[in-house]
Amino acid sequence: MWRPMASEPLNGTGLRRPEQETFLSADETLKEFFAGLIQRNFEEFVHLSDHEVTDYLAGLLIRFSRTEELYRIRDARGKTLEDVGAMLIASNPLLEAPSFDAEREVRRHIGDFTLFFAGLFPEALNQWRLRRQRLDALLDYIRTGKESYWIVSEFNQFEYKATAPLFKKMSEEFERCVFGLNLVKRDFERMQQESYLRARTLLA
């Protein structure tokens, strides 16, 4: 379980300053923290004990903590794409994708993007659907994410052969991964609340 980073207590009270609070132990990396949290929830509640899947999800959270990674897909004119509908167009070799390799890259991103938001920010999906000007308005995020990972898994030759089975599992277990990330989000919110309560106690 997480504990604050080792530091001197404030005025002998046993409390630490808010800026000294962290969810990481002194010898733990952020990816290790995410991996442990994901693995615990997936094993205890989702009943999915697959380290390849949980490691992939931990890496996904690290990558998407950077906005430039979350919105790295661009259309043929170089415009950053924020809608999954527009990303689907960009992934289509008959429309904008310049190659089948580009199709795989964009489809993997769509799988990651839909899983990330459906798992951690499902409320954002409902808001997007209400904005009718978005191409996403009528999309089924779960179906689109599953389909995208399945398409990636079909690239199973040459340099993509080794990772194809992982993306097949990501497609097959998509709904369970969404549920697992919902539980991870619950843990994040609980940790933030605990940190906030400690800060209030410190400042009272």
ZAKOL-659818 format. One record per residue (C-alpha): residue in three letters; x, y, z. Coordinates in Angstrom, 3 decimals, decimal comma. Example, Ala and Ser with C-alpha at 12.3 -4.5 7.8 and 13.67 -1.06 7.14 Angstrom:
BEGIN
<rec><code>Ala</code><X>12,300</X><Y>-4,500</Y><Z>7,800</Z></rec>
<rec><code>Ser</code><X>13,670</X><Y>-1,060</Y><Z>7,140</Z></rec>
END
This chain:
BEGIN
<rec><code>Met</code><X>0,000</X><Y>0,000</Y><Z>0,000</Z></rec>
<rec><code>Trp</code><X>1,187</X><Y>3,556</Y><Z>-0,637</Z></rec>
<rec><code>Arg</code><X>2,832</X><Y>5,630</Y><Z>2,036</Z></rec>
<rec><code>Pro</code><X>4,153</X><Y>9,232</Y><Z>2,082</Z></rec>
<rec><code>Met</code><X>7,718</X><Y>9,761</Y><Z>1,005</Z></rec>
<rec><code>Ala</code><X>10,087</X><Y>9,603</Y><Z>3,924</Z></rec>
<rec><code>Ser</code><X>10,603</X><Y>13,082</Y><Z>5,382</Z></rec>
<rec><code>Glu</code><X>10,859</X><Y>14,740</Y><Z>8,735</Z></rec>
<rec><code>Pro</code><X>7,520</X><Y>15,240</Y><Z>10,570</Z></rec>
<rec><code>Leu</code><X>6,340</X><Y>18,812</Y><Z>10,939</Z></rec>
<rec><code>Asn</code><X>6,982</X><Y>20,210</Y><Z>14,431</Z></rec>
<rec><code>Gly</code><X>6,960</X><Y>16,762</Y><Z>15,937</Z></rec>
<rec><code>Thr</code><X>3,264</X><Y>16,298</Y><Z>15,158</Z></rec>
<rec><code>Gly</code><X>3,726</X><Y>13,260</Y><Z>12,916</Z></rec>
<rec><code>Leu</code><X>2,175</X><Y>15,250</Y><Z>10,059</Z></rec>
<rec><code>Arg</code><X>3,964</X><Y>16,245</Y><Z>6,884</Z></rec>
<rec><code>Arg</code><X>3,605</X><Y>19,341</Y><Z>4,801</Z></rec>
<rec><code>Pro</code><X>1,152</X><Y>18,968</Y><Z>1,850</Z></rec>
<rec><code>Glu</code><X>3,961</X><Y>19,479</Y><Z>-0,663</Z></rec>
<rec><code>Gln</code><X>5,788</X><Y>16,530</Y><Z>0,890</Z></rec>
<rec><code>Glu</code><X>2,873</X><Y>14,143</Y><Z>0,349</Z></rec>
<rec><code>Thr</code><X>3,248</X><Y>11,478</Y><Z>-2,311</Z></rec>
<rec><code>Phe</code><X>1,542</X><Y>8,198</Y><Z>-3,135</Z></rec>
<rec><code>Leu</code><X>4,950</X><Y>6,634</Y><Z>-3,852</Z></rec>
<rec><code>Ser</code><X>7,237</X><Y>4,921</Y><Z>-1,415</Z></rec>
<rec><code>Ala</code><X>10,817</X><Y>6,145</Y><Z>-1,297</Z></rec>
<rec><code>Asp</code><X>12,098</X><Y>3,392</Y><Z>-3,631</Z></rec>
<rec><code>Glu</code><X>9,099</X><Y>3,122</Y><Z>-5,967</Z></rec>
<rec><code>Thr</code><X>8,769</X><Y>4,492</Y><Z>-9,519</Z></rec>
<rec><code>Leu</code><X>5,521</X><Y>5,869</Y><Z>-10,884</Z></rec>
<rec><code>Lys</code><X>5,147</X><Y>2,919</Y><Z>-13,251</Z></rec>
<rec><code>Glu</code><X>5,664</X><Y>0,492</Y><Z>-10,365</Z></rec>
<rec><code>Phe</code><X>3,020</X><Y>2,332</Y><Z>-8,375</Z></rec>
<rec><code>Phe</code><X>0,528</X><Y>2,151</Y><Z>-11,252</Z></rec>
<rec><code>Ala</code><X>1,384</X><Y>-1,499</Y><Z>-11,928</Z></rec>
<rec><code>Gly</code><X>0,838</X><Y>-2,483</Y><Z>-8,298</Z></rec>
<rec><code>Leu</code><X>-2,472</X><Y>-0,642</Y><Z>-8,074</Z></rec>
<rec><code>Ile</code><X>-3,719</X><Y>-2,122</Y><Z>-11,347</Z></rec>
<rec><code>Gln</code><X>-2,548</X><Y>-5,624</Y><Z>-10,521</Z></rec>
<rec><code>Arg</code><X>-4,236</X><Y>-5,617</Y><Z>-7,104</Z></rec>
<rec><code>Asn</code><X>-7,595</X><Y>-4,460</Y><Z>-8,478</Z></rec>
<rec><code>Phe</code><X>-7,469</X><Y>-6,793</Y><Z>-11,461</Z></rec>
<rec><code>Glu</code><X>-6,590</X><Y>-9,845</Y><Z>-9,394</Z></rec>
<rec><code>Glu</code><X>-8,947</X><Y>-9,184</Y><Z>-6,469</Z></rec>
<rec><code>Phe</code><X>-12,004</X><Y>-7,783</Y><Z>-8,224</Z></rec>
<rec><code>Val</code><X>-11,738</X><Y>-8,366</Y><Z>-11,984</Z></rec>
<rec><code>His</code><X>-10,212</X><Y>-11,843</Y><Z>-11,593</Z></rec>
<rec><code>Leu</code><X>-7,831</X><Y>-11,167</Y><Z>-14,448</Z></rec>
<rec><code>Ser</code><X>-4,291</X><Y>-12,216</Y><Z>-13,504</Z></rec>
<rec><code>Asp</code><X>-2,304</X><Y>-11,414</Y><Z>-16,608</Z></rec>
<rec><code>His</code><X>0,915</X><Y>-9,494</Y><Z>-16,002</Z></rec>
<rec><code>Glu</code><X>1,312</X><Y>-8,714</Y><Z>-19,704</Z></rec>
<rec><code>Val</code><X>-2,053</X><Y>-6,920</Y><Z>-19,702</Z></rec>
<rec><code>Thr</code><X>-1,507</X><Y>-5,107</Y><Z>-16,387</Z></rec>
<rec><code>Asp</code><X>2,001</X><Y>-4,016</Y><Z>-17,414</Z></rec>
<rec><code>Tyr</code><X>0,590</X><Y>-2,661</Y><Z>-20,675</Z></rec>
<rec><code>Leu</code><X>-2,046</X><Y>-0,705</Y><Z>-18,758</Z></rec>
<rec><code>Ala</code><X>0,549</X><Y>0,741</Y><Z>-16,376</Z></rec>
<rec><code>Gly</code><X>2,583</X><Y>1,871</Y><Z>-19,374</Z></rec>
<rec><code>Leu</code><X>-0,569</X><Y>3,357</Y><Z>-20,913</Z></rec>
<rec><code>Leu</code><X>-1,223</X><Y>5,494</Y><Z>-17,830</Z></rec>
<rec><code>Ile</code><X>2,369</X><Y>6,723</Y><Z>-17,894</Z></rec>
<rec><code>Arg</code><X>2,233</X><Y>7,593</Y><Z>-21,590</Z></rec>
<rec><code>Phe</code><X>-1,126</X><Y>9,333</Y><Z>-21,412</Z></rec>
<rec><code>Ser</code><X>-0,085</X><Y>11,424</Y><Z>-18,421</Z></rec>
<rec><code>Arg</code><X>1,522</X><Y>13,590</Y><Z>-21,109</Z></rec>
<rec><code>Thr</code><X>-0,924</X><Y>15,568</Y><Z>-23,241</Z></rec>
<rec><code>Glu</code><X>1,277</X><Y>15,325</Y><Z>-26,307</Z></rec>
<rec><code>Glu</code><X>0,957</X><Y>11,537</Y><Z>-26,180</Z></rec>
<rec><code>Leu</code><X>-2,781</X><Y>11,583</Y><Z>-25,557</Z></rec>
<rec><code>Tyr</code><X>-3,362</X><Y>13,763</Y><Z>-28,624</Z></rec>
<rec><code>Arg</code><X>-0,466</X><Y>12,729</Y><Z>-30,871</Z></rec>
<rec><code>Ile</code><X>-2,521</X><Y>11,587</Y><Z>-33,888</Z></rec>
<rec><code>Arg</code><X>-2,756</X><Y>14,105</Y><Z>-36,738</Z></rec>
<rec><code>Asp</code><X>-4,716</X><Y>14,129</Y><Z>-39,959</Z></rec>
<rec><code>Ala</code><X>-3,290</X><Y>14,442</Y><Z>-43,463</Z></rec>
<rec><code>Arg</code><X>-3,091</X><Y>18,236</Y><Z>-43,044</Z></rec>
<rec><code>Gly</code><X>-1,187</X><Y>17,972</Y><Z>-39,764</Z></rec>
<rec><code>Lys</code><X>-4,120</X><Y>18,934</Y><Z>-37,530</Z></rec>
<rec><code>Thr</code><X>-4,180</X><Y>17,356</Y><Z>-34,073</Z></rec>
<rec><code>Leu</code><X>-7,150</X><Y>14,984</Y><Z>-33,733</Z></rec>
<rec><code>Glu</code><X>-9,203</X><Y>14,864</Y><Z>-30,532</Z></rec>
<rec><code>Asp</code><X>-12,239</X><Y>12,956</Y><Z>-31,856</Z></rec>
<rec><code>Val</code><X>-12,197</X><Y>9,188</Y><Z>-32,213</Z></rec>
<rec><code>Gly</code><X>-14,383</X><Y>9,556</Y><Z>-35,309</Z></rec>
<rec><code>Ala</code><X>-11,705</X><Y>11,676</Y><Z>-36,953</Z></rec>
<rec><code>Met</code><X>-9,039</X><Y>9,199</Y><Z>-35,842</Z></rec>
<rec><code>Leu</code><X>-10,968</X><Y>6,407</Y><Z>-37,563</Z></rec>
<rec><code>Ile</code><X>-10,853</X><Y>8,371</Y><Z>-40,803</Z></rec>
<rec><code>Ala</code><X>-7,112</X><Y>8,933</Y><Z>-40,320</Z></rec>
<rec><code>Ser</code><X>-6,611</X><Y>5,183</Y><Z>-39,808</Z></rec>
<rec><code>Asn</code><X>-8,327</X><Y>4,153</Y><Z>-43,037</Z></rec>
<rec><code>Pro</code><X>-5,861</X><Y>3,351</Y><Z>-45,862</Z></rec>
<rec><code>Leu</code><X>-8,613</X><Y>4,141</Y><Z>-48,372</Z></rec>
<rec><code>Leu</code><X>-9,012</X><Y>7,637</Y><Z>-46,951</Z></rec>
<rec><code>Glu</code><X>-6,110</X><Y>9,286</Y><Z>-45,109</Z></rec>
<rec><code>Ala</code><X>-3,724</X><Y>6,621</Y><Z>-43,803</Z></rec>
<rec><code>Pro</code><X>-0,605</X><Y>6,637</Y><Z>-46,023</Z></rec>
<rec><code>Ser</code><X>0,195</X><Y>2,973</Y><Z>-45,306</Z></rec>
<rec><code>Phe</code><X>-0,978</X><Y>-0,152</Y><Z>-43,492</Z></rec>
<rec><code>Asp</code><X>1,690</X><Y>0,506</Y><Z>-40,855</Z></rec>
<rec><code>Ala</code><X>0,074</X><Y>3,886</Y><Z>-40,256</Z></rec>
<rec><code>Glu</code><X>-3,303</X><Y>2,155</Y><Z>-39,969</Z></rec>
<rec><code>Arg</code><X>-1,903</X><Y>-0,111</Y><Z>-37,248</Z></rec>
<rec><code>Glu</code><X>-0,371</X><Y>2,828</Y><Z>-35,369</Z></rec>
<rec><code>Val</code><X>-3,580</X><Y>4,855</Y><Z>-35,362</Z></rec>
<rec><code>Arg</code><X>-5,751</X><Y>1,844</Y><Z>-34,531</Z></rec>
<rec><code>Arg</code><X>-3,543</X><Y>1,039</Y><Z>-31,547</Z></rec>
<rec><code>His</code><X>-3,919</X><Y>4,637</Y><Z>-30,386</Z></rec>
<rec><code>Ile</code><X>-7,700</X><Y>4,432</Y><Z>-30,774</Z></rec>
<rec><code>Gly</code><X>-7,765</X><Y>1,289</Y><Z>-28,637</Z></rec>
<rec><code>Asp</code><X>-5,617</X><Y>2,988</Y><Z>-25,995</Z></rec>
<rec><code>Phe</code><X>-7,576</X><Y>6,251</Y><Z>-26,146</Z></rec>
<rec><code>Thr</code><X>-11,015</X><Y>4,655</Y><Z>-25,814</Z></rec>
<rec><code>Leu</code><X>-9,867</X><Y>2,344</Y><Z>-23,009</Z></rec>
<rec><code>Phe</code><X>-8,242</X><Y>5,231</Y><Z>-21,120</Z></rec>
<rec><code>Phe</code><X>-11,335</X><Y>7,433</Y><Z>-21,219</Z></rec>
<rec><code>Ala</code><X>-13,925</X><Y>4,671</Y><Z>-20,743</Z></rec>
<rec><code>Gly</code><X>-11,958</X><Y>3,386</Y><Z>-17,758</Z></rec>
<rec><code>Leu</code><X>-10,856</X><Y>6,592</Y><Z>-16,025</Z></rec>
<rec><code>Phe</code><X>-13,092</X><Y>9,371</Y><Z>-17,376</Z></rec>
<rec><code>Pro</code><X>-16,423</X><Y>7,825</Y><Z>-18,443</Z></rec>
<rec><code>Glu</code><X>-18,196</X><Y>11,082</Y><Z>-17,615</Z></rec>
<rec><code>Ala</code><X>-16,241</X><Y>12,759</Y><Z>-20,426</Z></rec>
<rec><code>Leu</code><X>-17,728</X><Y>10,339</Y><Z>-22,967</Z></rec>
<rec><code>Asn</code><X>-21,269</X><Y>11,418</Y><Z>-22,109</Z></rec>
<rec><code>Gln</code><X>-20,300</X><Y>15,075</Y><Z>-22,421</Z></rec>
<rec><code>Trp</code><X>-18,761</X><Y>14,428</Y><Z>-25,836</Z></rec>
<rec><code>Arg</code><X>-21,892</X><Y>12,644</Y><Z>-27,064</Z></rec>
<rec><code>Leu</code><X>-23,943</X><Y>15,723</Y><Z>-26,187</Z></rec>
<rec><code>Arg</code><X>-21,735</X><Y>17,847</Y><Z>-28,416</Z></rec>
<rec><code>Arg</code><X>-23,317</X><Y>16,963</Y><Z>-31,736</Z></rec>
<rec><code>Gln</code><X>-20,610</X><Y>18,669</Y><Z>-33,778</Z></rec>
<rec><code>Arg</code><X>-18,167</X><Y>15,917</Y><Z>-32,793</Z></rec>
<rec><code>Leu</code><X>-17,873</X><Y>12,865</Y><Z>-35,012</Z></rec>
<rec><code>Asp</code><X>-17,846</X><Y>10,850</Y><Z>-31,767</Z></rec>
<rec><code>Ala</code><X>-21,480</X><Y>11,645</Y><Z>-31,022</Z></rec>
<rec><code>Leu</code><X>-22,883</X><Y>8,294</Y><Z>-32,159</Z></rec>
<rec><code>Leu</code><X>-19,811</X><Y>6,112</Y><Z>-31,585</Z></rec>
<rec><code>Asp</code><X>-19,850</X><Y>3,092</Y><Z>-29,307</Z></rec>
<rec><code>Tyr</code><X>-16,513</X><Y>3,542</Y><Z>-27,532</Z></rec>
<rec><code>Ile</code><X>-16,374</X><Y>-0,034</Y><Z>-26,239</Z></rec>
<rec><code>Arg</code><X>-17,037</X><Y>-1,590</Y><Z>-29,638</Z></rec>
<rec><code>Thr</code><X>-14,621</X><Y>0,803</Y><Z>-31,350</Z></rec>
<rec><code>Gly</code><X>-11,860</X><Y>0,074</Y><Z>-28,831</Z></rec>
<rec><code>Lys</code><X>-12,311</X><Y>-3,708</Y><Z>-29,072</Z></rec>
<rec><code>Glu</code><X>-12,347</X><Y>-3,561</Y><Z>-32,852</Z></rec>
<rec><code>Ser</code><X>-9,233</X><Y>-1,382</Y><Z>-32,976</Z></rec>
<rec><code>Tyr</code><X>-7,187</X><Y>-3,699</Y><Z>-30,771</Z></rec>
<rec><code>Trp</code><X>-8,408</X><Y>-6,680</Y><Z>-32,842</Z></rec>
<rec><code>Ile</code><X>-7,248</X><Y>-4,986</Y><Z>-36,050</Z></rec>
<rec><code>Val</code><X>-3,849</X><Y>-4,356</Y><Z>-34,450</Z></rec>
<rec><code>Ser</code><X>-3,648</X><Y>-8,035</Y><Z>-33,478</Z></rec>
<rec><code>Glu</code><X>-4,186</X><Y>-9,001</Y><Z>-37,115</Z></rec>
<rec><code>Phe</code><X>-0,810</X><Y>-7,444</Y><Z>-37,911</Z></rec>
<rec><code>Asn</code><X>0,875</X><Y>-10,674</Y><Z>-36,863</Z></rec>
<rec><code>Gln</code><X>3,829</X><Y>-11,015</Y><Z>-39,218</Z></rec>
<rec><code>Phe</code><X>7,446</X><Y>-9,855</Y><Z>-39,200</Z></rec>
<rec><code>Glu</code><X>8,180</X><Y>-7,098</Y><Z>-36,636</Z></rec>
<rec><code>Tyr</code><X>4,606</X><Y>-7,193</Y><Z>-35,269</Z></rec>
<rec><code>Lys</code><X>4,431</X><Y>-10,945</Y><Z>-34,656</Z></rec>
<rec><code>Ala</code><X>5,595</X><Y>-10,840</Y><Z>-31,027</Z></rec>
<rec><code>Thr</code><X>3,021</X><Y>-8,250</Y><Z>-29,869</Z></rec>
<rec><code>Ala</code><X>0,007</X><Y>-9,539</Y><Z>-31,813</Z></rec>
<rec><code>Pro</code><X>-1,161</X><Y>-11,943</Y><Z>-29,033</Z></rec>
<rec><code>Leu</code><X>-1,166</X><Y>-9,099</Y><Z>-26,486</Z></rec>
<rec><code>Phe</code><X>-3,491</X><Y>-6,968</Y><Z>-28,592</Z></rec>
<rec><code>Lys</code><X>-5,744</X><Y>-9,953</Y><Z>-29,191</Z></rec>
<rec><code>Lys</code><X>-6,074</X><Y>-10,237</Y><Z>-25,396</Z></rec>
<rec><code>Met</code><X>-6,651</X><Y>-6,496</Y><Z>-25,077</Z></rec>
<rec><code>Ser</code><X>-9,543</X><Y>-6,828</Y><Z>-27,525</Z></rec>
<rec><code>Glu</code><X>-11,039</X><Y>-9,881</Y><Z>-25,839</Z></rec>
<rec><code>Glu</code><X>-10,713</X><Y>-8,432</Y><Z>-22,332</Z></rec>
<rec><code>Phe</code><X>-11,613</X><Y>-4,841</Y><Z>-23,205</Z></rec>
<rec><code>Glu</code><X>-14,732</X><Y>-4,624</Y><Z>-21,019</Z></rec>
<rec><code>Arg</code><X>-12,954</X><Y>-6,164</Y><Z>-18,042</Z></rec>
<rec><code>Cys</code><X>-10,084</X><Y>-3,724</Y><Z>-18,499</Z></rec>
<rec><code>Val</code><X>-12,565</X><Y>-0,841</Y><Z>-18,474</Z></rec>
<rec><code>Phe</code><X>-14,066</X><Y>-2,152</Y><Z>-15,240</Z></rec>
<rec><code>Gly</code><X>-10,623</X><Y>-2,607</Y><Z>-13,711</Z></rec>
<rec><code>Leu</code><X>-9,630</X><Y>0,962</Y><Z>-14,559</Z></rec>
<rec><code>Asn</code><X>-12,916</X><Y>2,168</Y><Z>-13,016</Z></rec>
<rec><code>Leu</code><X>-11,698</X><Y>0,555</Y><Z>-9,779</Z></rec>
<rec><code>Val</code><X>-8,260</X><Y>2,138</Y><Z>-10,146</Z></rec>
<rec><code>Lys</code><X>-9,935</X><Y>5,529</Y><Z>-10,548</Z></rec>
<rec><code>Arg</code><X>-11,864</X><Y>4,890</Y><Z>-7,322</Z></rec>
<rec><code>Asp</code><X>-8,557</X><Y>4,252</Y><Z>-5,548</Z></rec>
<rec><code>Phe</code><X>-7,062</X><Y>7,455</Y><Z>-6,973</Z></rec>
<rec><code>Glu</code><X>-10,025</X><Y>9,449</Y><Z>-5,693</Z></rec>
<rec><code>Arg</code><X>-9,783</X><Y>7,850</Y><Z>-2,250</Z></rec>
<rec><code>Met</code><X>-6,077</X><Y>8,648</Y><Z>-2,028</Z></rec>
<rec><code>Gln</code><X>-6,687</X><Y>12,252</Y><Z>-3,036</Z></rec>
<rec><code>Gln</code><X>-9,386</X><Y>12,556</Y><Z>-0,379</Z></rec>
<rec><code>Glu</code><X>-7,088</X><Y>11,135</Y><Z>2,294</Z></rec>
<rec><code>Ser</code><X>-4,337</X><Y>13,555</Y><Z>1,302</Z></rec>
<rec><code>Tyr</code><X>-6,810</X><Y>16,456</Y><Z>1,400</Z></rec>
<rec><code>Leu</code><X>-8,015</X><Y>15,501</Y><Z>4,881</Z></rec>
<rec><code>Arg</code><X>-4,443</X><Y>15,329</Y><Z>6,153</Z></rec>
<rec><code>Ala</code><X>-3,766</X><Y>18,779</Y><Z>4,714</Z></rec>
<rec><code>Arg</code><X>-6,875</X><Y>20,183</Y><Z>6,437</Z></rec>
<rec><code>Thr</code><X>-5,752</X><Y>18,687</Y><Z>9,736</Z></rec>
<rec><code>Leu</code><X>-2,326</X><Y>20,238</Y><Z>9,282</Z></rec>
<rec><code>Leu</code><X>-3,736</X><Y>23,699</Y><Z>8,522</Z></rec>
<rec><code>Ala</code><X>-6,478</X><Y>23,684</Y><Z>11,169</Z></rec>
END
